[in-house]
Amino acid sequence: MQFLNKAKAGLLLVCITALSAAGAQQAPPPMSKAEIDAFAKVYVAINKVRDSIDAQLAMAKNKKPELQSQLQDALRSQIAEVLHHNGMTDAEYQRKTYLVSVDNDTRKMFDSTIAKLTGAPIPGQVVATGPPKVPVPAGAVGTHIGHVINGFSDTPDGMGLLPAAMAEARIAAQHATLAGRDPTNLANMQLHAGHVINACDPTIVPMGPGRGYGVKKAALGAANHIELAAKAPGASPNVVMHSVHVATAARAAADRADQVIAVAKQIQAATSAADAAKLVSQLASLADQLIKGVDANADGKITWEKGEGGLQQADEHVKLMLAGEK
């Protein structure tokens, strides 16, 4: 009997090993450093095209349906041209976008490469450990500003509220883009619409690729704490002035998160791929605006003012606030 038990155990171990090996063989191979570098360059180029077209789509003079359609056609044409000049097919680009979204090691290398190409900070790298990374004023004023930019008690990795909002917004924008990779696949569009909601507000969709905090909660937290800084004893006129700018832009981003969620819910409720596909482009545009804001009055610039500002403008005015305190 003891021999039979040992034999069964040995057979079980062999089966488990074989299954593990089979699973490893089925897993998609990681992208090489050279592939990531090449993909990152194409990704940046396509984002520049999207930024340009999105800015034109947002202009009041281009709100007519026929102009919107022409701009969407221009977007598709310019993206196809970028892919062609870089020797990459759309299917290959979408596959690599997917790999970057699901493989953590690949994502880290990709984010690092993007940071080198654009000068943007690596997402999710602001961790509040030890002294604040950014010098802030003394007292309660500095405490609340520190909560906005350096660290807060319940955020992912203890990062500041504004960096937390940005990290979640990048995830939302990425999955809004993934939703459009196959406009004939209703299930895929609805899956990524749920991922977008998760990154914006995990109380609505608890499971997903987000950090579990949400753009909306983090942006509103940043607005609240920058206003607390302005109300604290000893707040300078400089802090009081820029707190209005930061809070207004952050709240606009939170409002935009609600718009993103509303469109994503419409995609989830769609009964055909054609109906969902009509909304996916709108979802991607709104998700990009979480950070970048939007030129609502079509004057050629995006400011902190109500309806225009995004997380980027909030961040800019925190830096202006701190520069004025030196």
PyMOL commands that set and color helices and strands:
alter all, ss='L'
color gray80, all
select helices_A, chain A and resi 2-26+33-58+60-62+65-85+90-102+104-118+139-149+156-158+161-179+186-200+215-231+237-269+273-292+311-323
alter helices_A, ss='H'
color red, helices_A
deselect
rebuild
show_as cartoon
